[in-house]
Amino acid sequence: MERQTILLGAATAAIGQRCAGKLPSHDPHGQMCRRPWLRLGSRVTARSDSIMAPASGGQQVSTVSFVIRGFLESDADDVNRLAVAAFAEFRTAYSDWTAMVANLSKMSTLAAVGELIVAERTGRIIGAVTYVAPHRPKAAFFDGAWPIVRMLVVDPKCRGQGIGGALMLECVRRAKRDRAKVLALHSSPIMTAALALYHDMGFAHHRDGTPVFGVPTAVYVMQLQPCS
Ligand SMILES: CC(C)(COP(=O)(O)OP(=O)(O)OC[C@H]1O[C@@H](n2cnc3c(N)ncnc32)[C@H](O)[C@@H]1OP(=O)(O)O)[C@@H](O)C(=O)NCCC(=O)NCCS
């Protein structure tokens, strides 16, 4: 079981420092990037390795405000509850919220198809995401060779603290581990906080998808290139 720790504040500072002079001042769409440390498709992931403690060592980089680690079976109920709570803000957007809850309540089963990663603070699960490696089973609207991100969720009471960004960084790190050239995900235009985060990381709209319970969806892809 891979187990890692990360201090996002330290990560942000370290990355910002090391990438100084290499990050674009503007993103490809001509807008200022609000999270330059997340514009990492190419630039930051290689460095993120150096700010994470080795899995086996168990040491921490510094004092942690939250820990990013692999899912444990004992996390299952918490992850399932978290997924429902995180998506509750969209309950009126879905034509069948009850069916959505049934799906969301099974988030922990993603551990069987991918690498479920959690964010933990003082023993509480406050965020989760699943990374699915290249050639692992995935929906037909993805290229099977792509690694993908599934179900990024953060506790509504813990938003805006960089937890979602840290979970996404970990997915990018794993995609680079797998020598992937892209990382993809399926999201919706209604998920504005998520889309802002993805956009700042370098994800771009790839194609529209089929609506889910009346909610429009799309596939987004980020190019990954080695750090120059
Ligand atoms: C998308 C999501 C995971 C982001 O999690 P997060 O931990 O808040 O992410 P970060 O802190 O790294 O960045 C989130 C951005 O959202 C903004 N934000 C959204 N809700 C916020 C809140 N309640 N308080 C403060 N900031 C909030 C922040 O301003 C931040 O932007 P900034 O860094 O420019 O200030 C979270 O909003 C969520 O769980 N949403 C519902 C589920 C969802 O849409 N998942 C995506 C599925 S594809």
PDBQT file of the ligand as one rigid body, heavy atoms in Angstrom, charges set to zero:
ROOT
HETATM    1  C1  LIG A 301     -13.787  20.734  -6.910  1.00  0.00    +0.000 C 
HETATM    2  C2  LIG A 301     -13.370  20.515  -5.467  1.00  0.00    +0.000 C 
HETATM    3  C3  LIG A 301     -12.859  19.105  -5.332  1.00  0.00    +0.000 C 
HETATM    4  C4  LIG A 301     -12.247  21.499  -5.135  1.00  0.00    +0.000 C 
HETATM    5  O1  LIG A 301     -11.776  21.194  -3.834  1.00  0.00    +0.000 OA
HETATM    6  P1  LIG A 301     -10.952  22.296  -2.956  1.00  0.00    +0.000 P 
HETATM    7  O2  LIG A 301     -10.236  21.552  -1.890  1.00  0.00    +0.000 OA
HETATM    8  O3  LIG A 301     -11.849  23.387  -2.575  1.00  0.00    +0.000 OA
HETATM    9  O4  LIG A 301      -9.898  22.752  -4.059  1.00  0.00    +0.000 OA
HETATM   10  P2  LIG A 301      -8.752  23.835  -3.875  1.00  0.00    +0.000 P 
HETATM   11  O5  LIG A 301      -8.779  24.426  -2.511  1.00  0.00    +0.000 OA
HETATM   12  O6  LIG A 301      -7.487  23.170  -4.315  1.00  0.00    +0.000 OA
HETATM   13  O7  LIG A 301      -9.173  24.945  -4.939  1.00  0.00    +0.000 OA
HETATM   14  C5  LIG A 301     -10.558  25.218  -5.088  1.00  0.00    +0.000 C 
HETATM   15  C6  LIG A 301     -10.939  26.551  -5.603  1.00  0.00    +0.000 C 
HETATM   16  O8  LIG A 301     -12.338  26.622  -5.408  1.00  0.00    +0.000 OA
HETATM   17  C7  LIG A 301     -12.692  27.814  -4.666  1.00  0.00    +0.000 C 
HETATM   18  N1  LIG A 301     -13.695  27.426  -3.662  1.00  0.00    +0.000 N 
HETATM   19  C8  LIG A 301     -14.749  26.662  -3.957  1.00  0.00    +0.000 A 
HETATM   20  N2  LIG A 301     -15.507  26.496  -2.869  1.00  0.00    +0.000 NA
HETATM   21  C9  LIG A 301     -14.934  27.158  -1.861  1.00  0.00    +0.000 A 
HETATM   22  C10 LIG A 301     -15.274  27.358  -0.489  1.00  0.00    +0.000 A 
HETATM   23  N3  LIG A 301     -16.377  26.842   0.056  1.00  0.00    +0.000 N 
HETATM   24  N4  LIG A 301     -14.447  28.074   0.258  1.00  0.00    +0.000 NA
HETATM   25  C11 LIG A 301     -13.366  28.588  -0.286  1.00  0.00    +0.000 A 
HETATM   26  N5  LIG A 301     -13.015  28.433  -1.578  1.00  0.00    +0.000 NA
HETATM   27  C12 LIG A 301     -13.789  27.727  -2.367  1.00  0.00    +0.000 A 
HETATM   28  C13 LIG A 301     -11.451  28.349  -4.085  1.00  0.00    +0.000 C 
HETATM   29  O9  LIG A 301     -11.533  29.747  -4.265  1.00  0.00    +0.000 OA
HETATM   30  C14 LIG A 301     -10.313  27.711  -4.867  1.00  0.00    +0.000 C 
HETATM   31  O10 LIG A 301      -9.867  28.606  -5.827  1.00  0.00    +0.000 OA
HETATM   32  P3  LIG A 301      -8.582  29.571  -5.514  1.00  0.00    +0.000 P 
HETATM   33  O11 LIG A 301      -7.450  28.675  -5.158  1.00  0.00    +0.000 OA
HETATM   34  O12 LIG A 301      -8.394  30.315  -6.773  1.00  0.00    +0.000 OA
HETATM   35  O13 LIG A 301      -8.985  30.444  -4.384  1.00  0.00    +0.000 OA
HETATM   36  C15 LIG A 301     -14.546  20.748  -4.505  1.00  0.00    +0.000 C 
HETATM   37  O14 LIG A 301     -15.082  22.030  -4.754  1.00  0.00    +0.000 OA
HETATM   38  C16 LIG A 301     -15.645  19.706  -4.605  1.00  0.00    +0.000 C 
HETATM   39  O15 LIG A 301     -15.603  18.651  -3.953  1.00  0.00    +0.000 OA
HETATM   40  N6  LIG A 301     -16.689  20.010  -5.428  1.00  0.00    +0.000 N 
HETATM   41  C17 LIG A 301     -17.841  19.122  -5.557  1.00  0.00    +0.000 C 
HETATM   42  C18 LIG A 301     -17.522  17.858  -6.302  1.00  0.00    +0.000 C 
HETATM   43  C19 LIG A 301     -17.003  18.151  -7.681  1.00  0.00    +0.000 C 
HETATM   44  O16 LIG A 301     -17.438  19.041  -8.392  1.00  0.00    +0.000 OA
HETATM   45  N7  LIG A 301     -16.036  17.307  -8.097  1.00  0.00    +0.000 N 
HETATM   46  C20 LIG A 301     -15.489  17.321  -9.423  1.00  0.00    +0.000 C 
HETATM   47  C21 LIG A 301     -15.961  16.104 -10.107  1.00  0.00    +0.000 C 
HETATM   48  S1  LIG A 301     -15.354  16.051 -11.799  1.00  0.00    +0.000 SA
ENDROOT
TORSDOF 0
